Amino acid sequence: MVAILNDNTLIINELSELLSGGQKLAYVRSFGCQLNVSDGEKIKGVLKKIGYSFTDNENEADLIILNTCAVRESAEDRVFGIIGSMKKLKELKPSLIIGVAGCMTAQSHIAEKIKRSYPQVELVVGTSAINALPKLLLEVLHGRKFAADIAEYDDFSAEVEQVRESPFKASVPIMFGCNNFCTYCIVPHVRGRERSRRPEDIISEVEGLVRSGYKEIMLLGQNVNSYGNDLDDTISFPQLLRSLNDIEGDFIIRFMSSHPKDASRELIDTIFACDKVAKHLHLPVQSGSSDVLRRMNRRYTAEKYLETVDYIYSIDPDFSLTTDLIVGFPDETNEDFQATLDIIKRVRYDNIYSFIYSKRSGTKAAEMPDPVTDEEKGLRMRKLLEVQREISTEHYKRFIGRTMRVLADDVSKKKQGFLTGKSNEFIIVEFEGDPSLIGQFVDVEITDAMNWAVTGRIKKGNA
């Protein structure tokens, strides 16, 4: 990795002069995970500094940047389809600049494919090269047909203003990359090895966000539990949480994603000890079969995973757990799938995020024999969702009669006059309320439960 030049002052000044003489609009679209969304906000921050304003209509844009995801080949195919459709936009507006950023571009063969097959694209930016965007843009404006930088830089903690999508919820990446190399996952190949931000930089950023009125801080990383392992003055993730919890202000701290092999008792004790840390843990199990977990290179067994769950429930039997699951991993047997159903019934997750396995070129799992038919995988997925639906329908009833602290974040799309938000436990809560409450914490008495959310009314004296 190499250090990136952060001082773009001269380049930005030249760009500002070139772009003067009328409002220039940028359209930035992010695909995939919350880290990608955060990267998209940083891209907007760089463009704002140059002098761009923003539009949600690609037809109005002078600059389009697609911030891509590479987790599945279907995601890449979708982006290539969108890039292809933009050829007409470029023909109608030759001055339009089209760029591609994100995880897709971190693969050199993808960057080469874009250069070779999509001449409407003039710039390509890698996942850690956002600071190079002004230089690339200047080159294009000076007539270069294709400008690209997909190098992996290590100076990711430099100050980059973010144009955040929400005025009260903020994501804060605390580390980048992954060392786990799960056999189905492309992330280590496109985001590199784990690199942790300095704790003082993270704390300073969160302090600034809280002073600006942000109520929810979401800490992000491919595996937040291993935060700090690469730093000289070793600091653990639980220690970082405790430092952030000490910041004055009324806000909630969330984080994702956690790897079960690193979900220590120290982390769990910290969650319960810190009043600002949400009482919820997203703990991706991926499969209930230890044999499948071995082939996935997850480095824990189903039994070890359940030990962690049991420790959590020994402290609070109603603690909120969510998970990720892959159905139909190569050579998954009926017994393996039944083990997944068993672990769902045993843990009783509040929610699951489930996916049918799809081959991802460049991963070890793509080379494994996969005799299970797509039809069988579909049947298993439907069965899994049916089991989880039954669990959620019953499990959410435990909240009836309780008062939940909820951050109101939007108007309900299902009920007129209702708001929706997330509780401390990361449960969707719907309640009647005025839109002026959006962005505020409210106490909601829960009166009913569904299989995806709970409903209630604002506690008297709270509105």
N, C-alpha and C positions, 0 to 999 in steps of 0.2 A: 504494500500500500504506500501511497505517497501523500504528502501534505498538500492541501489545496491553497492557492493564493486567495485570501479572503478580501483583500482591498481592491474592490471593483470600482473605486470612486471615479477614476478617469474614464473608464468604459461606460459607466452609468451616465456620467455627464455628457459624453458624446452621444449616447443613445437618446437621452432626453432632448438634445438638440435636433437629432434626426426625426424624432417622433413629434416634435412641436408643430403647432399649426393646425390643431384640431384634436378632438378627443379620440384616443385609440382604445378599442375594446378588445379584451381577451376573454376567451372561453376556455375554462380549465375543467376537465371532467376526469374524476378519479374512479377507478374500478377496484374492487377487492376489499382488503382488510382495513382496519382502522389505522394501521401504520401508513397505508397508502393514502388514506384520507388526510392524515397529518402531513404527509409529504406534499399533497396537493395544496394544502394551506400554505406551506413554505414556498411553493412555486408561485402562488398568488402574491406572497409577501415580496418576493424578488421583483415580480412584474409591477407591483404597486410602486416600488421604489424607483423603477425606471420611468413610470408615468402612465402606466395602463390603468384603465378602469375595467370593470367586469360586466359580463352579460351572461345570461342563461340561455341565450339564443345563438346557436352557432352560425346562423345566417347573418347575424349582425357583426360578427367578429372580424377583427383585423389579424388576430393571432389565435390559433387553436392549439391547445396542448392536451393530448390524451395521456393521462397518468395510469399506466397499465398494471395488470396483475398477471402472474405467470403460474399460479398455483395449480391450474388445470389447463390442459390443452384446449378444452372447449372455450375457456376464457380468452386464450390467445386467438383462437379462430374468430371469436366474436369481434375482437378488436381489429383484426385484419379486415373483417367485413365492413366495419365502420370506416377504417382508413380508405378502403376501396371506394366507398360511397362518397367520400369527400373529394374525389377527383373532379366531380361536377362543380362543387363549390369553388375549387381552385380555377376551373375554366371560366366560371362566371365572374370571379374576382381575382385576377392574376396577382394582385398585391398581397393577397391573403398568405400568411405564413402558417404552415402546419407542422407541429412538432410532436414527437412521441417520447414519453419519459416512463420511468418506473421499472418494475421487475422484468418485464419482457426484454427491455433494451439492455439489461445486464448480461444477456446471452449474446455473444459476439455473432453467432450465426443468424440471430434474429435481426440485429442491427444491419448486417450485411444484406439480408433478405429485403429489409425496408429500403435500403439504398438502391438495390438492384431492381426491385419490382414495383416500388411505389414512388415514382418521381415527384408526386405532389407533396411528399414529406421532405422538408428542407433541414430540419434539425432533430437530433436524437440526444437525449440526456439520460445518463445512468442514475441509479438509485441514490448514490452518494455524491453526485456531481451537480447538485442544484445550484451551487455557487458559481458554476461555470456557465450557467444559462445566459447571463448578460454578454459574455464573450462570444458565445455561439450565435446569439441573436444579432450582435453587431456584424459578425462575419456574413451572415445571410443578407442583412440590409446593405452590405457593401458588395453584394453580388455573388457570394459563394453559393453554389447549388446544393451542397450538402455539408452541414457542419455537425460533428458528433463528438461526444466525450462520454465514454462508458467506463472510464477507469474507476477503480475502487479507492476512494480517498479516506483518510483517517481523521481529518479535521471536521468531524460532523457536529461538534459541540459549539461551533462558532455561532454568534448571534445572527439569527435569520428571523426577521419579522414575519409573523404568520397572519394571514387574513383568515380569521377563524369563522367557521360557519355558524357558530352559536355565540351569543353574548354572555352565556352563563355556564356552558359546559366546555371544558378544554381537555384535549388530549396532550400528553407530555411524554414523548419517547424517552426512555431512560437507558436503552441499549439497542444495539442494532446487530443483525446477523444471528447465526445459530450454529452450535457445535454438535448438535445431536444426530444429524444425518439419519433420520427415520427413512426407511427404504422407499416410502411412497412420496416423499416430499422433496420439492425442488428448491425450497427456500435457501438452504445453505449455499447452493450453487449460484443463486442470483443476488443474495444480500450479504454473502461472505460470512466470515467467522465472527464470533461474539466480540463486540466492542462496547464497553460501558462508558456512559458519560460521567464526568466528574460529579461527585455528589453536591459540591458547592454550586455548580451550574444548575443542577436540577432544583435544589432548594431555592436558589435565587429566582428561578423562573416561576416556581409555584407561589412564592411570596408575592411576586408581581401580579400574578393572575388573581390571587385572593384579594389583593389591594384594589384590583380593577373590578371586583364584584363577582368573580366566577365562583359558582357554588359546587360544581362537580369537577374533580380532577381525575382523569383517567390515565394512569401510568401504563405505558405500552412497551412491549418487547416481545420477540419471538418466544423467549423463555425468561420472564422477569425474575423467576426464582434464582437464576444463576447470576443475577446482577452483581457486579463487583469482583467476580472471580479473576478478571484480567487486570485489575487495578493494583498498583504497587502498594498503596496504603489500604490494605484489604478492608472493605466494608461490605457487609452482607445486605441482602434485600430487606430482611426484617429490621436491621438497624436504620436503613434509609426510611422505611415506613415510620419508625418511631420519631425520626427527625422531622419528617413532614407533618406528623401528627401534632408536633409541638408548635407549629406555626399558628399564630393567633388568627381567629376568624371563624365564621360559620360556614363550613364547607364539608364535603364528603370526598374521601379518597377511594377510588376503585382501581383495579389493575387487571391486566390480562396480557398474555396467556401464561398459565402456570403449567409446568411439567411435573407430573406426579412423582418422578424419581427425585425431584428436588424440593418437594413440598414437605419441609421439615416440621418437626414439632415446635421449633422456635418460631417459624412463620405462623403456624396456627395459633400459638400462644399470643403472638404479637397482634394478630387480627382481633382476638378477643380483648386484649389489654388496651387497644387504642380506640378511643371513642369516635374518632373521625374516620376510621377505616371501616368500609362497608362490611356488614356481616353476611358476606356472600363469597363463594369461591368457585371460579370456573376451573374445573379440574378434568381435562380431556382424558378419558380412559381409552377411547378408540375401539377397543374390543374387550369382551369379557373372557376371552380365551387366552390363557398364558402362552399357548403354542403360537397363536396368531401374533400376539404381542412380541414374541421372540423374532418372528419373521419380519415384523415391522421395525425391529431394532429399537423398541421403546425402553428397554433396560429396566423394566419392573415386571412383576407378575401380577395376575389378578388378585392373588392373596395379599401381596404387599400393598397394592392399591387399597384394598378393603381395610387393611390395618390403619391406613391414614384416615379413611372415612370413619372407622370405629372410634378413633381418637377424637375426631371432631364431634361426633355425636355423643361421646362420653361427657363433653363439656356442655353441649347444647343439642339435644335430640331434634330440635326443629330448625337447625342451621340450614341455610339455603345453599344447595349445590346444583351446578349445571355442568354439562359435559359435551364433548364432541364424540361422535361415533362414526366409524366407517363400516358399511355393510358390503359384503361380497369381496373382501380382500382376497387376492389370489390363493386358491385352494382352500378357502374357508369351507369347512364341512358343516353338516347339519348340527353336529355336536358343538362345534365352535360357535355357531349362531345361537344355539340354545344357551350357551354360557353367557352370551351378551344379553339375552333376554333375562337371564337369571340375575345378572349384576344390576340391571335396571330395576328389577323388582326388589332387590336387596337394598340398594342405595336410596331409591325413591327420589330421583332428581326432580327439581322444580321445572326444569326445561332441558331439552337435549337439542343439539344441532347435528343432524345426521346426514350422511352423504353416501351414495352408492359409489363404490370404488370405480375409478376410471384410470386407465393406464396413462402415466406421465413419462414421456420420453426423457431420458437423462437420469432416471432414478433406477435403483436396483430392482424395485418391485416390478418395473416394466419388463424385466427379463424373466420373471417367474412364470411358470405354467399357470394358466387360469382357466380351468375346465368348467367353472360354474357359469351357466348361461345367463344372459341378460334377463331372461324371463324369471329365472329363479331368484336372481338378485332383487328384482322388482317385487316379487312375492315376499321376500324377507323384509324388505323395507316397509311394505304395507303392514306386515305383522308387527314390526318394531314400533311403528307409529301408533298402531292400535293399542299396544300394551302401554306405551307412554301416555297416550290420551286418557286411558282409564286411571293411571296413577295420578296424573295431574288433576283430573276432575275431583278425585277424592282428597289428594294431598293439599290442594289449595284451600280446602275447607277449614284447615287448622287456623287460618288467619281470621275467620269470621268471629266478630266480637272483639277483635284486637284493634288498637290504634297504631297505624303505621305512619312513619314520617316519610313524606313523599316530596320529591322535587318535581313540581309541575313543569312539563316541558312542551306541551302542545294542546290544541283543541282536539277533542275526540272526533275521529272520522266516522264513528258508528252511532254516536248519540248527540243530538243537538243540545247545546247548553252544557255539555260535559267537557271536562279536561282530562288529560291523561298524563301520567308520569311514572317514574320508577321509585320504588321504595328503597330503603336502606338495604333490603334483602335482594334487590334487583328484580323485584316482582312488578309487573305492569299493573297499575292501579288507575281505575276510571272513577271520576267523581264529579258531581255538579259543581260548577264554579265559574267565576268571571275570568275572561282572558287576561285581565290585569294581574292575575296571580302567577302567570307563566314566568318562570325564572325564580320562583320563591319556594321555600320549604313550607309545607302545610301538614297538619296532623289530620289523618283521615280515619274515621271509624269504619271498619270493614263490615259490610252487611250481606254480601253475597260473593260466591266464587264460581268461576268457570274453569275450563281446562287450559286457558291461556292467560287469564288475568283475574283480578278481584275488583269488586266495585264497593263504593262506600260513600259516606257523606263527610264533609268537613266538620271537624269537631267544633262545637260552639266556642266562641271567643277566639277562634284561630283565623277567621277570614278577615 
